[in-house]
Amino acid sequence: MTPEEVEAQVDLTVIRGDDASFDVVIKDSVGQTVNLTGGVLKFTARSRSSDISALINKSSAIVGQITFVDAIHGMATLKIEDSDTSPLYAPSTLVYDFEFTSAGGDVTTVLPAGVLTILRDITHP
């Protein structure tokens, strides 16, 4: 796979106040899947990339937030809970990325990254 073939941006959409799961394949900057075995994968979403505080944080170190489905092949499931988006203004867009810390302590921002769109629900004002 060439760098041009790597899906650098993956946009996600969730309705405010809903639970959602997203299956992701974690890749490095040249499109090779990352072996997640023994490491920690983190997801961070902010209003702007320059913001200091995150609106949503998830980690594979916390049960149920990010689950490794097939760690050797970089496959994981990200769980966004209703409580993550209920307090947010909708509609809105956040920027997100994943960061991987290997068992040896190496830290790398990995793909995918992109925009998380929070849609307004009709039932919740």
C-alpha positions as protocol buffer text, in pm:
chain_id: "A"
residue {
  index: 1
  type: MET
  ca { x: 0 y: 0 z: 0 }
}
residue {
  index: 2
  type: THR
  ca { x: 138 y: 340 z: -93 }
}
residue {
  index: 3
  type: PRO
  ca { x: 100 y: 652 z: 125 }
}
residue {
  index: 4
  type: GLU
  ca { x: -147 y: 786 z: -132 }
}
residue {
  index: 5
  type: GLU
  ca { x: -373 y: 488 z: -66 }
}
residue {
  index: 6
  type: VAL
  ca { x: -380 y: 539 z: 310 }
}
residue {
  index: 7
  type: GLU
  ca { x: -712 y: 665 z: 438 }
}
residue {
  index: 8
  type: ALA
  ca { x: -576 y: 958 z: 636 }
}
residue {
  index: 9
  type: GLN
  ca { x: -917 y: 1096 z: 734 }
}
residue {
  index: 10
  type: VAL
  ca { x: -1218 y: 901 z: 845 }
}
residue {
  index: 11
  type: ASP
  ca { x: -1520 y: 1107 z: 940 }
}
residue {
  index: 12
  type: LEU
  ca { x: -1753 y: 972 z: 1209 }
}
residue {
  index: 13
  type: THR
  ca { x: -2111 y: 1075 z: 1288 }
}
residue {
  index: 14
  type: VAL
  ca { x: -2314 y: 1025 z: 1604 }
}
residue {
  index: 15
  type: ILE
  ca { x: -2650 y: 1159 z: 1718 }
}
residue {
  index: 16
  type: ARG
  ca { x: -2622 y: 1356 z: 2043 }
}
residue {
  index: 17
  type: GLY
  ca { x: -2721 y: 1140 z: 2339 }
}
residue {
  index: 18
  type: ASP
  ca { x: -2694 y: 810 z: 2151 }
}
residue {
  index: 19
  type: ASP
  ca { x: -2455 y: 521 z: 2202 }
}
residue {
  index: 20
  type: ALA
  ca { x: -2240 y: 442 z: 1899 }
}
residue {
  index: 21
  type: SER
  ca { x: -1964 y: 196 z: 1812 }
}
residue {
  index: 22
  type: PHE
  ca { x: -1707 y: 243 z: 1539 }
}
residue {
  index: 23
  type: ASP
  ca { x: -1481 y: -32 z: 1406 }
}
residue {
  index: 24
  type: VAL
  ca { x: -1138 y: 104 z: 1312 }
}
residue {
  index: 25
  type: VAL
  ca { x: -819 y: -38 z: 1167 }
}
residue {
  index: 26
  type: ILE
  ca { x: -518 y: 141 z: 1314 }
}
residue {
  index: 27
  type: LYS
  ca { x: -243 y: 219 z: 1064 }
}
residue {
  index: 28
  type: ASP
  ca { x: 89 y: 400 z: 1067 }
}
residue {
  index: 29
  type: SER
  ca { x: 178 y: 692 z: 839 }
}
residue {
  index: 30
  type: VAL
  ca { x: 263 y: 463 z: 546 }
}
residue {
  index: 31
  type: GLY
  ca { x: -54 y: 256 z: 571 }
}
residue {
  index: 32
  type: GLN
  ca { x: 79 y: -48 z: 754 }
}
residue {
  index: 33
  type: THR
  ca { x: -149 y: -186 z: 1023 }
}
residue {
  index: 34
  type: VAL
  ca { x: -18 y: -137 z: 1375 }
}
residue {
  index: 35
  type: ASN
  ca { x: 17 y: -438 z: 1604 }
}
residue {
  index: 36
  type: LEU
  ca { x: -170 y: -321 z: 1914 }
}
residue {
  index: 37
  type: THR
  ca { x: -64 y: -614 z: 2133 }
}
residue {
  index: 38
  type: GLY
  ca { x: 42 y: -497 z: 2480 }
}
residue {
  index: 39
  type: GLY
  ca { x: -9 y: -129 z: 2401 }
}
residue {
  index: 40
  type: VAL
  ca { x: -264 y: 140 z: 2484 }
}
residue {
  index: 41
  type: LEU
  ca { x: -478 y: 315 z: 2222 }
}
residue {
  index: 42
  type: LYS
  ca { x: -629 y: 654 z: 2305 }
}
residue {
  index: 43
  type: PHE
  ca { x: -897 y: 856 z: 2124 }
}
residue {
  index: 44
  type: THR
  ca { x: -926 y: 1232 z: 2176 }
}
residue {
  index: 45
  type: ALA
  ca { x: -1187 y: 1470 z: 2032 }
}
residue {
  index: 46
  type: ARG
  ca { x: -1174 y: 1849 z: 2065 }
}
residue {
  index: 47
  type: SER
  ca { x: -1362 y: 2145 z: 1919 }
}
residue {
  index: 48
  type: ARG
  ca { x: -1040 y: 2261 z: 1750 }
}
residue {
  index: 49
  type: SER
  ca { x: -701 y: 2095 z: 1731 }
}
residue {
  index: 50
  type: SER
  ca { x: -552 y: 2394 z: 1915 }
}
residue {
  index: 51
  type: ASP
  ca { x: -786 y: 2354 z: 2217 }
}
residue {
  index: 52
  type: ILE
  ca { x: -623 y: 2249 z: 2542 }
}
residue {
  index: 53
  type: SER
  ca { x: -916 y: 2057 z: 2686 }
}
residue {
  index: 54
  type: ALA
  ca { x: -1072 y: 1755 z: 2518 }
}
residue {
  index: 55
  type: LEU
  ca { x: -1447 y: 1705 z: 2496 }
}
residue {
  index: 56
  type: ILE
  ca { x: -1424 y: 1328 z: 2458 }
}
residue {
  index: 57
  type: ASN
  ca { x: -1141 y: 1100 z: 2577 }
}
residue {
  index: 58
  type: LYS
  ca { x: -1137 y: 723 z: 2537 }
}
residue {
  index: 59
  type: SER
  ca { x: -869 y: 465 z: 2615 }
}
residue {
  index: 60
  type: SER
  ca { x: -817 y: 94 z: 2567 }
}
residue {
  index: 61
  type: ALA
  ca { x: -683 y: 94 z: 2925 }
}
residue {
  index: 62
  type: ILE
  ca { x: -1042 y: 149 z: 3048 }
}
residue {
  index: 63
  type: VAL
  ca { x: -1270 y: -149 z: 2993 }
}
residue {
  index: 64
  type: GLY
  ca { x: -1542 y: -85 z: 2736 }
}
residue {
  index: 65
  type: GLN
  ca { x: -1406 y: 237 z: 2587 }
}
residue {
  index: 66
  type: ILE
  ca { x: -1178 y: 97 z: 2316 }
}
residue {
  index: 67
  type: THR
  ca { x: -1168 y: -278 z: 2268 }
}
residue {
  index: 68
  type: PHE
  ca { x: -903 y: -460 z: 2066 }
}
residue {
  index: 69
  type: VAL
  ca { x: -1091 y: -695 z: 1833 }
}
residue {
  index: 70
  type: ASP
  ca { x: -781 y: -830 z: 1656 }
}
residue {
  index: 71
  type: ALA
  ca { x: -477 y: -661 z: 1813 }
}
residue {
  index: 72
  type: ILE
  ca { x: -222 y: -818 z: 1580 }
}
residue {
  index: 73
  type: HIS
  ca { x: -399 y: -673 z: 1275 }
}
residue {
  index: 74
  type: GLY
  ca { x: -472 y: -333 z: 1433 }
}
residue {
  index: 75
  type: MET
  ca { x: -847 y: -384 z: 1463 }
}
residue {
  index: 76
  type: ALA
  ca { x: -1034 y: -209 z: 1744 }
}
residue {
  index: 77
  type: THR
  ca { x: -1382 y: -88 z: 1835 }
}
residue {
  index: 78
  type: LEU
  ca { x: -1437 y: 262 z: 1973 }
}
residue {
  index: 79
  type: LYS
  ca { x: -1742 y: 304 z: 2197 }
}
residue {
  index: 80
  type: ILE
  ca { x: -1901 y: 651 z: 2223 }
}
residue {
  index: 81
  type: GLU
  ca { x: -2156 y: 657 z: 2504 }
}
residue {
  index: 82
  type: ASP
  ca { x: -2467 y: 871 z: 2534 }
}
residue {
  index: 83
  type: SER
  ca { x: -2308 y: 1057 z: 2826 }
}
residue {
  index: 84
  type: ASP
  ca { x: -2014 y: 1161 z: 2603 }
}
residue {
  index: 85
  type: THR
  ca { x: -2233 y: 1362 z: 2366 }
}
residue {
  index: 86
  type: SER
  ca { x: -2543 y: 1456 z: 2573 }
}
residue {
  index: 87
  type: PRO
  ca { x: -2385 y: 1775 z: 2715 }
}
residue {
  index: 88
  type: LEU
  ca { x: -2250 y: 1891 z: 2378 }
}
residue {
  index: 89
  type: TYR
  ca { x: -2409 y: 2148 z: 2151 }
}
residue {
  index: 90
  type: ALA
  ca { x: -2556 y: 1994 z: 1839 }
}
residue {
  index: 91
  type: PRO
  ca { x: -2511 y: 2010 z: 1553 }
}
residue {
  index: 92
  type: SER
  ca { x: -2136 y: 2048 z: 1592 }
}
residue {
  index: 93
  type: THR
  ca { x: -1813 y: 1910 z: 1457 }
}
residue {
  index: 94
  type: LEU
  ca { x: -1512 y: 1801 z: 1655 }
}
residue {
  index: 95
  type: VAL
  ca { x: -1168 y: 1698 z: 1535 }
}
residue {
  index: 96
  type: TYR
  ca { x: -1026 y: 1371 z: 1659 }
}
residue {
  index: 97
  type: ASP
  ca { x: -725 y: 1145 z: 1641 }
}
residue {
  index: 98
  type: PHE
  ca { x: -588 y: 825 z: 1789 }
}
residue {
  index: 99
  type: GLU
  ca { x: -259 y: 792 z: 1973 }
}
residue {
  index: 100
  type: PHE
  ca { x: -89 y: 458 z: 2034 }
}
residue {
  index: 101
  type: THR
  ca { x: 163 y: 383 z: 2308 }
}
residue {
  index: 102
  type: SER
  ca { x: 346 y: 57 z: 2243 }
}
residue {
  index: 103
  type: ALA
  ca { x: 438 y: -192 z: 2514 }
}
residue {
  index: 104
  type: GLY
  ca { x: 791 y: -47 z: 2490 }
}
residue {
  index: 105
  type: GLY
  ca { x: 667 y: 307 z: 2558 }
}
residue {
  index: 106
  type: ASP
  ca { x: 691 y: 452 z: 2204 }
}
residue {
  index: 107
  type: VAL
  ca { x: 412 y: 706 z: 2142 }
}
residue {
  index: 108
  type: THR
  ca { x: 273 y: 755 z: 1790 }
}
residue {
  index: 109
  type: THR
  ca { x: -25 y: 942 z: 1650 }
}
residue {
  index: 110
  type: VAL
  ca { x: -184 y: 690 z: 1417 }
}
residue {
  index: 111
  type: LEU
  ca { x: -455 y: 678 z: 1154 }
}
residue {
  index: 112
  type: PRO
  ca { x: -747 y: 719 z: 1127 }
}
residue {
  index: 113
  type: ALA
  ca { x: -804 y: 1081 z: 1224 }
}
residue {
  index: 114
  type: GLY
  ca { x: -1078 y: 1315 z: 1111 }
}
residue {
  index: 115
  type: VAL
  ca { x: -1399 y: 1488 z: 1206 }
}
residue {
  index: 116
  type: LEU
  ca { x: -1659 y: 1365 z: 1452 }
}
residue {
  index: 117
  type: THR
  ca { x: -1997 y: 1518 z: 1370 }
}
residue {
  index: 118
  type: ILE
  ca { x: -2252 y: 1543 z: 1651 }
}
residue {
  index: 119
  type: LEU
  ca { x: -2603 y: 1558 z: 1504 }
}
residue {
  index: 120
  type: ARG
  ca { x: -2897 y: 1704 z: 1689 }
}
residue {
  index: 121
  type: ASP
  ca { x: -3165 y: 1462 z: 1795 }
}
residue {
  index: 122
  type: ILE
  ca { x: -3530 y: 1559 z: 1779 }
}
residue {
  index: 123
  type: THR
  ca { x: -3632 y: 1409 z: 2115 }
}
residue {
  index: 124
  type: HIS
  ca { x: -3364 y: 1595 z: 2315 }
}
residue {
  index: 125
  type: PRO
  ca { x: -3390 y: 1976 z: 2287 }
}
